[in-house]
């Protein structure tokens, strides 16, 4: 087989919150060189391509001056990527449909790893939906990171596969034995926490209600705030925003929590989400309380607690005294049963096994 390299188009910043692309591409880089081209990053100073390195992944970050309706694939960044892969045959791997021009620039097999319905997110460009349709038609393989994404794209044929996200099980399972992170351990109990980007997908009225619960819980929001008016955030003495935390610190932060929260709003941007944090919470042995997100209910409905509005608050409060669990079983026994099943589900969905399957499918294209 001729020498191969993956050229990936990414809408996220590689040094941001660690998500599905990071887990997949870093593992693919153990097999072939991987070059990630990010969307252009707007600057005022001299334009250039910044190179970052993370293990076997090289990231090309185009630093460009503001340009109205500028290209999502910068031609100079393409040339930088060509120099990095040399004479290797390129496999184009896209997360951002608006970067479809990469497929024309490299003319190799085309893979679309659909991790979100980006057209439903806040500030999405109006042309994104049409670009995704073109990508779905052209791609030789389409991986969908959740059931809802798969169901709405499977009409494009057998090339569309359901490949849900996974978890670094051993890393997050360590939370069950780790000392809690000092930032969490210093807070009184109960401690209810959320890990992830704090954006338009969360229900901020629900967060207000959680903060006002009579149990006076400490609400720990672990992650960066993005794309929302800061006035939406609950300002209470018992609500703590940690900002973005190093990925390596997440298990110790989870170790100090009494519940993992998924307080998502019911809106267009959450209709097709399949949160990776579900498995991270479960691997850590945390009870999980979530609003009724379709993919979570379908895949983990028997191990998480699904509730809305005031019932969500009561479910969190009931974790301490058993009210969250069926009256027919003791609180301790039911909680232990859910926890054990959740841990086993997380163990079954390792990123290593998921990427092995994806690579096996990609090899068929080569």
C-alpha positions as CSV (number, residue, x, y, z in Angstrom):
1,X,0.0,0.0,0.0
2,X,1.4,3.5,-0.9
3,X,2.3,5.8,2.0
4,X,-0.9,7.5,3.5
5,X,-1.6,10.6,5.5
6,X,-4.9,12.0,6.9
7,X,-5.7,15.6,6.3
8,X,-8.5,16.7,8.6
9,X,-10.7,19.8,8.4
10,X,-11.8,20.9,11.9
11,X,-14.2,23.6,13.2
12,X,-12.9,23.3,16.8
13,X,-9.7,24.6,18.2
14,X,-7.4,21.7,19.0
15,X,-6.3,23.3,22.3
16,X,-9.9,23.8,23.4
17,X,-12.1,21.3,25.2
18,X,-11.1,17.7,24.3
19,X,-13.9,16.2,22.2
20,X,-14.6,13.4,19.7
21,X,-12.1,14.6,17.0
22,X,-9.2,14.7,19.5
23,X,-9.8,11.2,20.6
24,X,-10.2,9.8,17.1
25,X,-7.5,11.7,15.3
26,X,-4.9,11.2,18.0
27,X,-5.5,7.4,17.7
28,X,-5.5,7.4,13.9
29,X,-2.1,9.2,14.2
30,X,-0.7,6.0,15.7
31,X,-1.3,4.4,12.3
32,X,-0.6,7.2,9.8
33,X,0.5,10.8,9.9
34,X,-2.4,13.2,10.7
35,X,-2.5,16.9,9.7
36,X,-5.4,18.9,11.1
37,X,-6.3,22.2,9.3
38,X,-8.4,24.5,11.5
39,X,-10.7,27.2,10.4
40,X,-8.9,30.5,10.0
41,X,-8.2,32.3,13.2
42,X,-8.7,36.1,12.9
43,X,-5.8,38.3,13.9
44,X,-4.8,41.9,13.2
45,X,-1.0,41.4,12.9
46,X,0.9,39.7,10.1
47,X,-0.7,36.7,8.6
48,X,1.0,33.3,9.0
49,X,0.3,29.6,9.6
50,X,0.9,28.5,13.2
51,X,1.9,24.9,13.7
52,X,1.0,23.0,16.8
53,X,2.0,19.4,17.7
54,X,0.2,17.0,19.9
55,X,1.7,13.5,19.8
56,X,1.5,12.3,16.2
57,X,-1.0,15.1,15.2
58,X,0.2,18.3,13.5
59,X,-2.2,21.2,13.6
60,X,-2.2,24.0,11.0
61,X,-3.8,27.1,12.4
62,X,-4.2,29.8,9.7
63,X,-3.8,33.2,11.4
64,X,-5.5,35.7,9.0
65,X,-6.7,39.3,9.0
66,X,-10.4,39.8,9.1
67,X,-12.0,39.2,5.7
68,X,-15.8,39.3,5.1
69,X,-17.0,35.9,3.8
70,X,-13.4,34.6,3.7
71,X,-12.8,31.0,2.7
72,X,-13.1,28.3,5.4
73,X,-10.2,26.5,3.7
74,X,-7.3,28.9,3.3
75,X,-5.2,28.2,0.2
76,X,-1.9,28.9,2.0
77,X,-2.9,26.5,4.8
78,X,-3.5,23.8,2.1
79,X,0.1,24.4,0.8
80,X,1.4,24.1,4.4
81,X,-0.4,20.8,4.8
82,X,1.0,19.6,1.4
83,X,4.5,20.3,2.6
84,X,3.8,18.4,5.8
85,X,2.6,15.2,4.2
86,X,5.1,15.2,1.4
87,X,4.4,12.6,-1.3
88,X,1.9,10.6,0.9
89,X,-1.5,9.9,-0.6
90,X,-4.1,12.0,1.4
91,X,-7.2,10.7,3.0
92,X,-9.5,13.7,3.7
93,X,-11.3,13.5,7.0
94,X,-13.9,16.3,7.6
95,X,-15.8,17.5,10.7
96,X,-16.8,20.8,9.1
97,X,-18.9,20.6,6.0
98,X,-17.8,24.2,5.1
99,X,-14.3,22.8,4.5
100,X,-15.4,20.6,1.7
101,X,-12.8,22.4,-0.5
102,X,-10.2,20.2,1.1
103,X,-11.6,17.2,-0.9
104,X,-10.9,19.1,-4.1
105,X,-7.4,20.2,-2.9
106,X,-6.2,16.7,-2.1
107,X,-8.4,14.5,-4.3
108,X,-8.1,11.5,-2.0
109,X,-10.8,9.3,-0.4
110,X,-13.3,11.4,1.6
111,X,-14.6,10.6,5.1
112,X,-17.1,12.7,7.0
113,X,-17.2,12.1,10.8
114,X,-20.5,13.8,11.7
115,X,-20.3,14.6,15.4
116,X,-23.0,17.3,15.6
117,X,-25.8,18.9,13.6
118,X,-23.7,22.1,13.3
119,X,-26.4,23.9,11.2
120,X,-28.6,24.0,14.3
121,X,-26.0,25.7,16.5
122,X,-26.0,29.4,17.4
123,X,-24.4,31.6,14.7
124,X,-24.2,28.8,12.2
125,X,-23.6,30.2,8.6
126,X,-26.7,30.0,6.5
127,X,-25.0,27.9,3.8
128,X,-23.9,25.2,6.2
129,X,-26.9,22.9,5.6
130,X,-26.5,22.9,1.8
131,X,-22.7,22.3,2.2
132,X,-23.4,19.3,4.4
133,X,-25.8,17.8,1.8
134,X,-23.0,18.1,-0.8
135,X,-20.6,16.4,1.7
136,X,-23.0,13.6,2.4
137,X,-23.4,12.9,-1.3
138,X,-19.6,13.0,-2.0
139,X,-18.2,11.2,1.0
140,X,-17.1,7.6,0.6
141,X,-17.8,6.9,4.2
142,X,-19.9,8.8,6.8
143,X,-19.6,8.1,10.5
144,X,-22.4,9.4,12.7
145,X,-21.7,10.0,16.4
146,X,-25.2,9.4,17.6
147,X,-28.5,7.7,16.8
148,X,-30.4,10.8,15.8
149,X,-27.7,12.0,13.5
150,X,-27.6,8.6,11.9
151,X,-31.4,8.3,11.4
152,X,-31.5,11.7,9.6
153,X,-28.6,10.9,7.3
154,X,-29.0,7.1,6.6
155,X,-30.9,7.9,3.4
156,X,-27.5,8.6,1.8
157,X,-26.9,4.8,1.7
158,X,-24.9,2.0,3.1
159,X,-21.8,4.2,3.4
160,X,-23.5,5.9,6.4
161,X,-22.6,4.1,9.7
162,X,-23.6,4.6,13.3
163,X,-20.4,5.0,15.4
164,X,-21.3,6.5,18.8
165,X,-18.6,8.2,20.8
166,X,-16.6,6.5,23.6
167,X,-14.6,7.1,26.7
168,X,-11.1,6.7,28.0
169,X,-12.4,4.2,30.6
170,X,-9.4,3.7,32.8
171,X,-8.8,7.4,33.0
172,X,-12.3,8.2,34.2
173,X,-12.7,5.0,36.3
174,X,-9.8,6.3,38.3
175,X,-12.2,8.9,39.7
176,X,-13.6,6.3,42.0
177,X,-10.3,6.1,43.9
178,X,-8.8,9.5,43.4
179,X,-8.7,12.2,46.1
180,X,-11.1,15.0,45.0
181,X,-9.6,18.0,43.3
182,X,-9.0,20.8,45.9
183,X,-11.3,23.2,44.0
184,X,-14.2,20.7,44.6
185,X,-13.2,19.2,47.9
186,X,-13.3,22.6,49.6
187,X,-17.1,22.9,48.9
188,X,-19.7,21.6,51.3
189,X,-22.0,18.8,50.2
190,X,-24.1,18.0,48.2
191,X,-22.0,18.8,45.1
192,X,-23.7,18.5,41.7
193,X,-21.5,19.1,38.7
194,X,-21.5,19.6,34.9
195,X,-18.5,19.1,32.7
196,X,-18.4,20.6,29.2
197,X,-18.9,23.7,27.1
198,X,-21.4,26.1,28.7
199,X,-23.3,27.4,25.7
200,X,-26.8,27.7,24.2
201,X,-27.5,24.0,24.7
202,X,-28.0,24.4,28.5
203,X,-31.2,25.3,30.3
204,X,-30.4,28.3,32.4
205,X,-33.7,28.5,34.1
206,X,-33.1,24.9,35.2
207,X,-29.7,25.9,36.6
208,X,-31.4,28.7,38.5
209,X,-33.8,26.2,40.0
210,X,-31.0,23.8,40.9
211,X,-29.1,26.6,42.7
212,X,-32.3,27.5,44.6
213,X,-32.9,23.9,45.8
214,X,-33.6,23.7,49.6
215,X,-30.7,21.3,50.0
216,X,-28.4,24.3,49.2
217,X,-26.3,22.2,46.8
218,X,-23.0,23.4,45.4
219,X,-23.4,23.6,41.6
220,X,-20.0,23.2,39.9
221,X,-19.8,24.2,36.3
222,X,-16.6,22.8,34.8
223,X,-15.8,24.3,31.3
224,X,-15.5,27.4,29.2
225,X,-18.4,29.7,28.5
226,X,-19.1,30.2,24.8
227,X,-21.6,32.0,22.5
228,X,-24.0,33.2,25.2
229,X,-24.8,36.4,27.1
230,X,-23.0,36.2,30.5
231,X,-26.2,37.6,32.1
232,X,-27.8,34.2,31.5
233,X,-25.5,32.6,34.0
234,X,-26.9,32.1,37.5
235,X,-25.0,34.3,40.0
236,X,-25.3,32.6,43.4
237,X,-22.8,31.9,46.1
238,X,-23.4,28.2,45.6
239,X,-22.8,28.3,41.8
240,X,-19.1,27.9,40.8
241,X,-17.7,28.4,37.3
242,X,-14.2,26.9,37.1
243,X,-13.5,27.8,33.5
244,X,-11.8,25.4,31.1
245,X,-9.8,22.8,33.0
246,X,-7.0,20.5,31.8
247,X,-8.3,17.2,30.5
248,X,-6.0,15.4,32.9
249,X,-7.8,17.1,35.9
250,X,-11.3,16.0,35.0
251,X,-11.2,12.7,36.9
252,X,-10.2,14.3,40.1
253,X,-12.9,16.9,39.7
254,X,-15.5,14.2,39.1
255,X,-14.2,12.4,42.2
256,X,-15.5,15.2,44.4
257,X,-19.0,15.3,42.9
258,X,-22.2,13.6,44.2
259,X,-24.0,13.7,40.8
260,X,-23.2,14.3,37.2
261,X,-25.6,16.9,35.6
262,X,-26.8,17.1,32.0
263,X,-29.2,20.0,32.3
264,X,-29.8,20.5,28.6
265,X,-32.5,22.7,27.1
266,X,-35.0,21.2,24.6
267,X,-34.2,23.2,21.5
268,X,-32.9,22.8,18.0
269,X,-29.3,22.6,19.1
270,X,-29.9,19.7,21.4
271,X,-32.2,17.6,19.2
272,X,-29.4,15.5,17.8
273,X,-26.7,15.7,20.5
274,X,-25.1,12.6,22.0
275,X,-23.0,13.9,24.8
276,X,-19.6,12.2,25.4
277,X,-19.8,13.3,29.1
278,X,-22.5,10.6,29.7
279,X,-19.9,7.8,29.5
280,X,-17.3,9.8,31.5
281,X,-19.8,10.3,34.3
282,X,-20.7,6.6,34.3
283,X,-17.1,5.4,34.2
284,X,-16.5,7.6,37.3
285,X,-19.3,5.9,39.1
286,X,-21.5,9.0,39.3
287,X,-25.2,8.9,39.3
288,X,-26.3,10.9,36.2
289,X,-29.4,13.2,36.0
290,X,-30.3,14.3,32.6
291,X,-33.1,16.0,30.7
292,X,-34.7,13.8,28.1
293,X,-32.1,13.9,25.3
294,X,-33.2,11.4,22.7
295,X,-29.8,9.6,22.3
296,X,-29.1,9.5,26.0
297,X,-32.5,8.0,26.7
298,X,-32.1,5.4,23.9
299,X,-28.6,4.3,24.9
300,X,-28.5,4.8,28.6
301,X,-32.0,5.2,29.8
302,X,-31.7,2.3,32.2
303,X,-28.7,3.7,34.1
304,X,-29.4,7.4,34.1
305,X,-32.2,9.4,35.8
306,X,-34.3,11.2,33.2
307,X,-36.3,14.2,34.4
308,X,-37.4,17.8,33.5
309,X,-38.1,21.0,35.4
310,X,-38.9,20.6,39.1
311,X,-38.6,16.8,38.7
312,X,-35.0,17.3,37.7
313,X,-34.3,19.2,40.9
314,X,-36.1,16.6,43.0
315,X,-34.2,13.8,41.3
316,X,-30.8,15.4,42.2
317,X,-32.0,16.0,45.8
318,X,-33.3,12.4,46.1
319,X,-29.9,10.9,45.4
320,X,-28.9,11.4,49.0
321,X,-32.0,9.9,50.6
322,X,-33.2,7.4,48.0
323,X,-36.2,9.4,46.6
324,X,-34.7,9.2,43.1
325,X,-35.0,5.5,43.0
326,X,-38.1,3.2,42.8
327,X,-39.8,2.5,46.1
328,X,-39.8,-1.2,45.5
329,X,-36.0,-1.4,46.1
330,X,-33.8,-0.1,48.7
331,X,-32.1,3.1,47.8
332,X,-28.6,1.7,48.3
333,X,-29.3,-1.5,46.3
334,X,-30.9,0.4,43.3
335,X,-28.1,2.9,43.2
336,X,-25.4,0.2,43.3
337,X,-27.2,-1.7,40.5
338,X,-27.4,1.4,38.3
339,X,-23.8,2.3,39.0
340,X,-22.5,-1.2,38.2
341,X,-24.4,-1.3,35.0
342,X,-23.3,2.2,34.0
343,X,-19.6,1.3,34.7
344,X,-20.0,-1.8,32.5
345,X,-21.5,0.2,29.7
346,X,-18.6,2.6,29.8
347,X,-16.1,-0.2,29.8
348,X,-17.7,-1.6,26.6
349,X,-17.3,1.7,24.7
350,X,-13.6,2.5,24.7
351,X,-12.2,5.0,22.2
352,X,-9.5,2.4,21.3
353,X,-12.1,-0.1,20.1
354,X,-14.2,2.5,18.3
355,X,-11.2,3.9,16.4
356,X,-10.1,0.3,15.5
357,X,-13.5,-0.2,13.9
358,X,-13.4,3.1,12.1
359,X,-9.9,2.4,10.7
360,X,-11.0,-1.1,9.5
361,X,-13.7,0.6,7.5
362,X,-11.4,3.2,6.2
363,X,-8.9,0.5,5.0
364,X,-11.6,-0.8,2.7
365,X,-11.5,2.6,0.9
366,X,-7.8,2.5,0.4
